Amino acid sequence: MPLSESVLRNLLDNAVKYVETGGQVVVTPRREAQGLVLSVVDSGPGIPVEEHELVFERFHRGSATLAQGTGLGLSIARQACQRMGGTIGLAQAPGGRGCAFTVFIPGGQPAAVAAATATSSRPACAR
């Protein structure tokens, strides 16, 4: 699996896992002069600010996590971003509920653009 697909898949898997019925996951790709920016925003319960960096560590599971998982998805996503020379960050979603992940891949790697554009900016998941 290409690195860009790995990033997108892990972010979407996590978002869908935590979004409740009636919630949304929105994927928005955009090109900028320096590369590709991919935003994945969900309306799930969110992650406490003090855990924002910790969630990218291997095997870390959030303090309030009820969903199944190994705690590897976000670590894999960060490593894949770094291998492409990019970054991944986490902030609280607009409105104060949910997560907003932002990925930057320099140079707009063609595979990353294709993977992100395939999902477009419509909701990836509406439960």
ChimeraX attribute file (.defattr): number of C-alpha atoms within 10 A of each C-alpha:
attribute: neighborCount
match mode: 1-to-1
recipient: residues
	/A:1	5
	/A:2	10
	/A:3	18
	/A:4	23
	/A:5	18
	/A:6	20
	/A:7	23
	/A:8	20
	/A:9	15
	/A:10	17
	/A:11	23
	/A:12	20
	/A:13	12
	/A:14	16
	/A:15	26
	/A:16	19
	/A:17	14
	/A:18	21
	/A:19	20
	/A:20	15
	/A:21	9
	/A:22	10
	/A:23	16
	/A:24	21
	/A:25	24
	/A:26	20
	/A:27	25
	/A:28	18
	/A:29	23
	/A:30	16
	/A:31	15
	/A:32	13
	/A:33	8
	/A:34	11
	/A:35	16
	/A:36	22
	/A:37	22
	/A:38	23
	/A:39	23
	/A:40	23
	/A:41	26
	/A:42	31
	/A:43	25
	/A:44	21
	/A:45	16
	/A:46	21
	/A:47	21
	/A:48	14
	/A:49	11
	/A:50	8
	/A:51	14
	/A:52	16
	/A:53	10
	/A:54	15
	/A:55	19
	/A:56	22
	/A:57	15
	/A:58	14
	/A:59	15
	/A:60	17
	/A:61	19
	/A:62	16
	/A:63	9
	/A:64	10
	/A:65	11
	/A:66	10
	/A:67	11
	/A:68	9
	/A:69	13
	/A:70	10
	/A:71	17
	/A:72	16
	/A:73	23
	/A:74	22
	/A:75	19
	/A:76	19
	/A:77	24
	/A:78	21
	/A:79	18
	/A:80	20
	/A:81	21
	/A:82	15
	/A:83	13
	/A:84	17
	/A:85	12
	/A:86	18
	/A:87	18
	/A:88	21
	/A:89	14
	/A:90	20
	/A:91	17
	/A:92	19
	/A:93	19
	/A:94	12
	/A:95	7
	/A:96	11
	/A:97	14
	/A:98	24
	/A:99	24
	/A:100	23
	/A:101	19
	/A:102	19
	/A:103	24
	/A:104	24
	/A:105	24
	/A:106	18
	/A:107	15
	/A:108	18
	/A:109	13
	/A:110	11
	/A:111	13
	/A:112	23
	/A:113	20
	/A:114	15
	/A:115	18
	/A:116	22
	/A:117	15
	/A:118	10
	/A:119	15
	/A:120	15
	/A:121	17
	/A:122	12
	/A:123	16
	/A:124	19
	/A:125	16
	/A:126	16
	/A:127	11
